Amino acid sequence: MSGTIKQSNGFLPPEPLMHADPTAIGIWDLGADDARGPAYAAPTPGARDQLLLIRLHHQPLTILYLPQPPGTEDAGAVLEATWSAAASAVTKHIRSCGCLPEPAGAREFAAALAADDRRCPQLLPTRPAGAAAVILCTLGHEQLLTRCLEALTRMSCSQFEIVVVDNRPSEPGTRELVSSFSHRALVRYVAEPRPGLAVARNAGVAAAEWAQYVAFTDDDVVVDEQWLARLLAAFSDPLVDAVSGLVLPLTLRSVAQKRFEQYAGFGKGVRGERYDLHTHRADDRFLYPYWGGMFGSGNSMAFRRDALLSVGGFDPALGAGTPTGGGEDLAAFTDVILAGGRVVYEPGSICWHEHRSLEDALRRQVLSYGVGLTAVLWRYLWRDPRFSATLVRSLPSILRLIQSRSEDRQAERLPADLARLELRGRLLGPWRYMVSSRGARSHSVAGSAGSDQRVSSVAAQAGDQTRT
């Protein structure tokens, strides 16, 4: 990998993506206890360098590249770099809550942090009233599921239940594994034998009928302890119907993982965003709001349950496990916006995704992204008369996007082989969506997980109980 870009498509500094050696991923929380140094998402033996998400009172400020391996970083240099990259974000945070004296420079910032008494009101987010369900869909990968559940049960949040949807219940062991966590949290097992991630997610939504909010992640994800609490806090705004969070790579050990981050990482940066049809439009983006790549991703998202139900849940013709291979999460975000709702990107809600480490798996994923993109657009072409007008208005931005991507490929800022593969997938998307739609008509959220035969209670259904 070669070339120079300011930021990868995963909103990361590009330097560690340009070599094949392992790169560590960590978080450094600034404040009175910053002498502890960074905490790392996963062990990275032999790491040549590192990426650090810098937070102040759990609020992301910037993502820094450090060319030295873990354990050799200099706290003073990190603080200087943070101030240089994120002085405006630091000032905005301090002005919003008055938690520190407002610094004029890096030296004053360091002095303020040294005296920090950790009483910032943003350390613990305020969530709206109402119970929540975390819906975790799995194909029974025992090691991944165990790691994911370990993180979910450590979260600092109240009034939530974990609903594990087994999308391959013929494989033994998942029910027993879920049951083993019942002493730590409210956990429920749901069997959904019909294939497809959208179908499985709809089954989870249907099973969580007591919840006001439904959050989603995947079994190849590790969540931060405040992941759910910060997703839910965004619903304090009654206009917000959906929220997504910041997704960072769990590891960058292989070339395939780095190529994914360079080409199509899940991250959307450290700045929060709002999207709707009126006051928070992003008309400079590709086919806004019909292609929701900017909104977030399905491994870190939450909805008001009634808002998700009102748009029909997830389209069962889209997503992993169907001929389209993806797009059900992005279509759900768009459906919420088209129905008059608002989507928020909340970078304070953090999780880490374990990218595919092998090249063949990466190539299959990129091909699926191409299929999913045009499958989603084809869906709206046939369903929504507003799409055609949006397409015409978006022609200038589409041409700019095509030109930009072409220049990136020529300058080796994007892997050209992956771009060609995604293009091949885009040509297949409309046809595959039509094929998938024929077999998905009975798989809507209304018909999912409604019977006692498919829903098994592992822990007593809690409703309004609070987990301490």
RAWOBEL-V20599 format. One record per backbone hydrogen bond with DSSP energy under -1.0 kcal/mol. CO is the residue of the C=O (numbers start at 1). NH is the residue of the N-H. If there is no record, write none. Layout:
co=[CO & CO]
nh=[NH & NH]
This chain:
co=[8 & 12 & 14 & 15 & 22 & 24 & 25 & 26 & 27 & 28 & 31 & 33 & 34 & 39 & 44 & 49 & 50 & 51 & 52 & 53 & 54 & 54 & 55 & 56 & 59 & 62 & 64 & 66 & 69 & 74 & 75 & 76 & 77 & 78 & 79 & 80 & 81 & 82 & 83 & 86 & 87 & 88 & 89 & 90 & 91 & 92 & 93 & 94 & 105 & 106 & 107 & 108 & 109 & 110 & 111 & 113 & 120 & 131 & 131 & 132 & 133 & 134 & 135 & 136 & 138 & 140 & 141 & 142 & 143 & 144 & 145 & 146 & 147 & 148 & 149 & 152 & 155 & 159 & 161 & 162 & 163 & 164 & 165 & 166 & 168 & 173 & 174 & 175 & 176 & 178 & 179 & 181 & 181 & 186 & 187 & 188 & 189 & 190 & 196 & 197 & 198 & 199 & 200 & 201 & 202 & 203 & 204 & 207 & 208 & 212 & 213 & 214 & 215 & 216 & 218 & 220 & 222 & 224 & 225 & 226 & 227 & 228 & 229 & 232 & 233 & 234 & 237 & 241 & 242 & 243 & 244 & 246 & 248 & 252 & 254 & 255 & 256 & 257 & 258 & 259 & 260 & 261 & 262 & 273 & 275 & 280 & 282 & 285 & 287 & 292 & 297 & 300 & 301 & 302 & 303 & 304 & 305 & 306 & 308 & 309 & 315 & 319 & 320 & 326 & 327 & 328 & 329 & 330 & 331 & 332 & 333 & 334 & 335 & 336 & 337 & 342 & 342 & 343 & 344 & 345 & 346 & 349 & 350 & 351 & 352 & 353 & 353 & 358 & 359 & 360 & 361 & 362 & 363 & 364 & 365 & 366 & 367 & 368 & 369 & 370 & 371 & 372 & 373 & 374 & 375 & 376 & 377 & 378 & 379 & 380 & 384 & 386 & 387 & 388 & 389 & 390 & 392 & 394 & 395 & 396 & 397 & 398 & 399 & 400 & 401 & 402 & 403 & 404 & 405 & 406 & 407 & 408 & 408 & 409 & 415 & 416 & 417 & 418 & 419 & 420 & 421 & 422 & 423 & 425 & 425 & 428 & 429 & 430 & 431 & 432 & 433 & 434 & 440 & 444 & 445 & 451 & 454 & 456 & 462]
nh=[11 & 8 & 17 & 18 & 48 & 51 & 41 & 53 & 39 & 55 & 34 & 36 & 37 & 27 & 47 & 24 & 66 & 26 & 64 & 28 & 61 & 62 & 30 & 59 & 56 & 54 & 52 & 50 & 72 & 78 & 79 & 80 & 81 & 82 & 83 & 84 & 85 & 86 & 87 & 90 & 91 & 92 & 93 & 94 & 95 & 96 & 97 & 98 & 109 & 110 & 111 & 112 & 113 & 114 & 115 & 116 & 123 & 212 & 213 & 161 & 215 & 163 & 217 & 165 & 167 & 142 & 145 & 146 & 147 & 148 & 149 & 150 & 151 & 152 & 153 & 155 & 157 & 132 & 134 & 188 & 136 & 190 & 138 & 192 & 171 & 177 & 178 & 179 & 180 & 181 & 182 & 184 & 185 & 162 & 459 & 164 & 456 & 166 & 200 & 201 & 202 & 203 & 204 & 205 & 206 & 207 & 208 & 209 & 211 & 305 & 133 & 303 & 135 & 301 & 221 & 354 & 352 & 227 & 156 & 230 & 231 & 232 & 233 & 235 & 236 & 237 & 240 & 304 & 344 & 302 & 346 & 351 & 353 & 23 & 258 & 259 & 260 & 261 & 262 & 263 & 264 & 10 & 9 & 345 & 343 & 276 & 285 & 288 & 290 & 295 & 300 & 245 & 216 & 243 & 214 & 308 & 309 & 310 & 313 & 312 & 318 & 322 & 197 & 319 & 331 & 332 & 333 & 334 & 335 & 336 & 337 & 338 & 339 & 341 & 340 & 241 & 242 & 275 & 244 & 273 & 349 & 246 & 224 & 248 & 222 & 250 & 355 & 362 & 363 & 364 & 365 & 366 & 367 & 368 & 369 & 370 & 371 & 372 & 373 & 374 & 375 & 376 & 377 & 378 & 379 & 380 & 381 & 382 & 383 & 384 & 387 & 390 & 391 & 392 & 393 & 394 & 395 & 398 & 399 & 400 & 401 & 402 & 403 & 404 & 405 & 406 & 407 & 408 & 409 & 410 & 411 & 413 & 414 & 412 & 419 & 420 & 421 & 422 & 423 & 424 & 425 & 426 & 427 & 428 & 429 & 432 & 433 & 434 & 435 & 436 & 437 & 438 & 443 & 447 & 448 & 454 & 191 & 189 & 465]
